[in-house]
């Protein structure tokens, strides 16, 4: 299947904290795992911080973009919005709806008098302001999406960029895309020198089957993610991500410095695993 001419247009992809900002208009984040905090606090009393810190991080992102004169026209959540596999917990119902309402307020609304806008396509455009891509934890996400009239999909394509969670490869999305944006892995890397050892969330960027691929870190504040230093010891090569470990080792490790608002390329993962 050929990729359309529109899909071959060059689109800017920018690192932004634990998210990506695409085409100066689309915010992409994933693996929020809302409800995970409720799951781990059942056996004891712990402060509830997950949702508060997610909103604080989003406030920072929207504020920084506003200072640059940038507006978010669409948000794509790249899977695992919630944590529970087989039900919707009380916290998930409450906090996912609050998050969707928050994003609905932040994302620019389409005006009926906008150029190229019409009454017929107004509702369609509005319903695609927030896109929920299904993750492996999103078996029962439909009721939440329906309640807020948000689009829920297995994958999404925009100008030749395919958005998938990463646990499954959707052939149609793969064939129509020149760039893939994935989540699911929750990449992080431990860096050390003679004085300290510290773990950082990171992005992975590389190539797979002639496609440019970005793997984004988890947006959840609860966990720093899966340490890629354990890649060779893990079972991730057996279907966890549709890109196997041998290919992942060829990807570049990118760490975003929030204070400097700048990303740093630490080179190939394979070198950091030595």
C-alpha positions as CSV (number, residue, x, y, z in Angstrom):
1,X,0.0,0.0,0.0
2,X,1.4,3.4,-1.0
3,X,1.7,6.3,1.4
4,X,-0.3,9.3,0.2
5,X,1.5,12.6,-0.9
6,X,-0.1,14.3,2.1
7,X,1.5,11.7,4.3
8,X,4.9,12.6,2.9
9,X,4.8,16.2,4.1
10,X,7.4,17.1,6.6
11,X,5.9,17.5,10.1
12,X,7.8,18.9,13.0
13,X,8.0,16.6,16.0
14,X,9.2,18.2,19.3
15,X,10.1,16.8,22.7
16,X,8.1,18.4,25.5
17,X,8.6,17.0,29.0
18,X,7.2,13.4,28.9
19,X,5.2,14.2,25.8
20,X,5.6,15.1,22.1
21,X,4.3,18.3,20.4
22,X,3.6,17.6,16.7
23,X,3.0,20.0,13.8
24,X,2.8,22.9,16.3
25,X,-0.7,21.8,17.2
26,X,-1.0,18.2,18.6
27,X,0.0,17.2,22.1
28,X,0.8,13.4,22.4
29,X,1.1,11.7,25.8
30,X,0.4,8.2,27.0
31,X,0.5,5.6,29.8
32,X,-1.1,7.8,32.5
33,X,-2.4,4.7,34.3
34,X,-5.0,6.6,36.3
35,X,-6.2,4.4,39.1
36,X,-2.8,2.8,39.7
37,X,-2.4,4.8,42.8
38,X,-5.7,3.5,44.2
39,X,-4.5,0.0,43.4
40,X,-1.3,0.2,45.4
41,X,-2.7,2.1,48.4
42,X,-5.3,-0.5,49.3
43,X,-3.0,-2.1,51.8
44,X,-2.0,1.1,53.6
45,X,-2.4,4.9,53.9
46,X,-0.5,7.0,51.4
47,X,-0.9,10.5,50.2
48,X,-2.9,10.7,46.9
49,X,-0.7,12.6,44.4
50,X,-1.1,11.0,41.0
51,X,-3.9,13.0,39.5
52,X,-2.7,16.3,41.1
53,X,0.8,15.8,39.6
54,X,-0.6,14.9,36.2
55,X,-2.5,18.2,36.1
56,X,0.5,20.2,37.4
57,X,2.6,18.7,34.6
58,X,0.0,19.5,32.0
59,X,-0.4,23.0,33.3
60,X,3.3,23.5,32.9
61,X,3.2,22.2,29.3
62,X,0.2,24.4,28.3
63,X,1.7,27.4,30.0
64,X,5.1,27.1,28.2
65,X,3.3,26.6,24.9
66,X,1.2,29.7,25.5
67,X,4.3,31.7,26.3
68,X,5.5,30.7,22.8
69,X,2.2,31.7,21.2
70,X,1.4,28.1,20.5
71,X,-2.1,26.6,20.8
72,X,-3.0,22.9,21.2
73,X,-5.7,21.9,18.7
74,X,-5.7,18.2,19.5
75,X,-4.6,15.8,22.2
76,X,-3.8,12.2,21.5
77,X,-3.6,9.9,24.5
78,X,-1.5,6.9,23.4
79,X,-3.1,4.2,25.4
80,X,-3.4,3.1,29.1
81,X,-5.3,6.1,30.2
82,X,-6.6,4.0,33.1
83,X,-5.0,1.1,35.0
84,X,-7.5,-1.6,35.8
85,X,-7.9,-4.3,33.2
86,X,-11.3,-5.7,33.9
87,X,-13.3,-2.9,35.5
88,X,-13.6,0.8,36.0
89,X,-12.7,1.7,39.6
90,X,-14.2,4.6,41.5
91,X,-11.0,6.6,41.2
92,X,-10.8,5.8,37.4
93,X,-14.4,7.0,36.8
94,X,-13.8,10.2,38.7
95,X,-10.3,11.1,37.6
96,X,-10.5,10.1,33.9
97,X,-13.6,12.3,33.5
98,X,-11.9,15.2,35.3
99,X,-8.9,14.8,33.0
100,X,-11.0,14.8,29.9
101,X,-12.9,17.8,31.1
102,X,-9.6,19.6,31.8
103,X,-8.3,18.8,28.3
104,X,-11.6,19.9,26.7
105,X,-11.1,23.3,28.3
106,X,-7.5,23.6,27.2
107,X,-7.7,22.4,23.6
108,X,-8.7,25.1,21.2
109,X,-12.3,24.8,20.1
110,X,-13.3,25.0,16.4
111,X,-15.3,28.1,15.5
112,X,-18.0,27.7,12.9
113,X,-16.7,30.8,11.0
114,X,-13.2,29.4,10.7
115,X,-11.8,29.1,7.2
116,X,-12.8,25.8,5.6
117,X,-15.2,25.0,8.4
118,X,-18.9,24.3,7.9
119,X,-21.9,23.2,9.9
120,X,-21.5,19.7,8.4
121,X,-18.0,19.0,9.5
122,X,-18.1,21.1,12.7
123,X,-19.2,18.2,15.0
124,X,-16.7,15.8,13.4
125,X,-13.8,18.2,14.0
126,X,-15.0,18.8,17.6
127,X,-15.2,15.0,18.3
128,X,-11.6,14.6,17.2
129,X,-10.1,17.3,19.5
130,X,-9.3,14.5,22.0
131,X,-8.3,11.1,20.6
132,X,-8.0,8.0,22.9
133,X,-5.9,5.2,21.4
134,X,-6.6,1.9,23.1
135,X,-3.9,0.4,25.2
136,X,-3.7,-3.1,26.8
137,X,-5.1,-1.7,30.0
138,X,-8.1,-0.1,28.2
139,X,-10.3,-3.1,27.8
140,X,-13.2,-1.2,29.5
141,X,-12.7,2.4,28.4
142,X,-15.7,2.6,26.1
143,X,-18.2,3.9,28.8
144,X,-15.8,6.7,29.8
145,X,-15.2,7.7,26.1
146,X,-18.9,7.6,25.4
147,X,-19.9,9.7,28.4
148,X,-17.7,12.6,27.2
149,X,-18.2,11.8,23.4
150,X,-14.5,11.3,22.9
151,X,-13.1,9.3,20.0
152,X,-11.8,5.9,21.0
153,X,-9.7,4.0,18.4
154,X,-7.2,1.2,17.9
155,X,-4.8,3.6,16.1
156,X,-4.8,7.1,14.6
157,X,-3.1,8.6,11.5
158,X,-2.3,12.2,10.9
159,X,-0.2,13.3,7.9
160,X,1.6,10.0,7.6
161,X,2.2,9.7,11.3
162,X,0.7,6.6,12.8
163,X,-0.2,6.5,16.5
164,X,-0.4,3.1,18.2
165,X,0.0,2.0,21.8
166,X,2.7,-0.5,20.9
167,X,1.6,-3.8,22.2
168,X,-0.1,-4.7,18.8
169,X,0.9,-3.9,15.3
170,X,-2.0,-2.7,13.2
171,X,-1.1,-3.5,9.6
172,X,-3.3,-0.8,8.0
173,X,-1.7,1.9,10.3
174,X,1.8,0.6,9.6
175,X,1.4,0.6,5.9
176,X,-0.1,4.1,5.7
177,X,2.5,5.7,7.9
178,X,6.1,6.9,7.4
179,X,6.5,7.7,11.1
180,X,5.3,5.7,14.1
181,X,4.6,7.1,17.6
182,X,4.3,4.4,20.3
183,X,4.0,4.1,24.1
184,X,3.6,0.9,26.2
185,X,7.3,0.4,27.1
186,X,7.6,3.2,29.7
187,X,11.3,3.7,28.8
188,X,13.7,4.9,31.4
189,X,17.5,4.6,31.7
190,X,19.9,4.6,34.7
191,X,23.0,6.7,34.2
192,X,25.9,6.6,36.6
193,X,29.4,8.1,37.1
194,X,31.9,7.9,39.9
195,X,29.7,9.8,42.3
196,X,26.1,9.0,41.7
197,X,23.6,6.8,40.0
198,X,20.3,8.2,38.8
199,X,17.3,6.9,36.8
200,X,15.6,9.1,34.1
201,X,12.5,8.8,32.0
202,X,13.5,8.8,28.3
203,X,12.3,8.7,24.8
204,X,13.6,6.2,22.2
205,X,14.1,7.2,18.6
206,X,15.1,4.9,15.8
207,X,14.1,3.1,12.7
208,X,12.1,-0.1,12.2
209,X,11.1,-1.6,8.9
210,X,12.0,1.6,7.1
211,X,9.8,3.7,9.5
212,X,11.0,6.4,11.8
213,X,9.9,5.5,15.3
214,X,9.4,7.4,18.5
215,X,8.7,5.6,21.8
216,X,7.5,8.0,24.5
217,X,7.9,7.6,28.3
218,X,5.0,7.1,30.7
219,X,3.2,10.4,31.7
220,X,2.4,8.9,35.1
221,X,4.2,10.5,38.0
222,X,3.9,7.3,40.1
223,X,6.6,5.2,38.4
224,X,9.8,6.2,36.6
225,X,9.3,3.4,34.2
226,X,11.1,0.3,32.9
227,X,14.8,0.6,33.2
228,X,16.2,-0.2,29.8
229,X,19.4,-1.5,31.5
230,X,17.4,-4.6,32.2
231,X,16.5,-5.1,28.6
232,X,18.6,-8.2,28.1
233,X,17.3,-9.9,31.3
234,X,13.7,-9.2,30.5
235,X,11.0,-11.1,28.6
236,X,10.1,-8.0,26.6
237,X,11.4,-9.6,23.4
238,X,8.6,-12.1,23.5
239,X,5.8,-10.0,22.3
240,X,5.6,-7.2,24.9
241,X,6.4,-4.6,22.2
242,X,6.1,-5.4,18.5
243,X,9.6,-4.1,18.1
244,X,12.0,-6.6,19.5
245,X,14.9,-5.9,21.8
246,X,17.6,-6.4,19.1
247,X,16.0,-3.5,17.1
248,X,15.5,-1.4,20.2
249,X,19.2,-1.5,21.0
250,X,19.8,0.4,17.8
251,X,17.5,3.3,18.9
252,X,18.9,6.6,20.4
253,X,18.1,7.4,24.0
254,X,16.7,11.0,24.4
255,X,16.4,12.6,27.8
256,X,14.4,15.8,28.2
257,X,15.7,18.4,30.7
258,X,12.7,20.2,32.2
259,X,14.7,23.0,33.7
260,X,16.5,23.8,30.5
261,X,13.5,22.9,28.3
262,X,15.9,21.0,26.1
263,X,16.4,17.4,25.0
264,X,19.8,15.6,25.1
265,X,20.7,12.6,22.8
266,X,22.8,10.0,24.7
267,X,23.4,7.9,21.6
268,X,22.6,4.3,20.9
269,X,21.0,2.3,23.6
270,X,23.4,-0.6,22.9
271,X,26.3,1.5,24.0
272,X,24.6,2.4,27.3
273,X,23.9,-1.2,28.0
274,X,27.6,-2.1,28.1
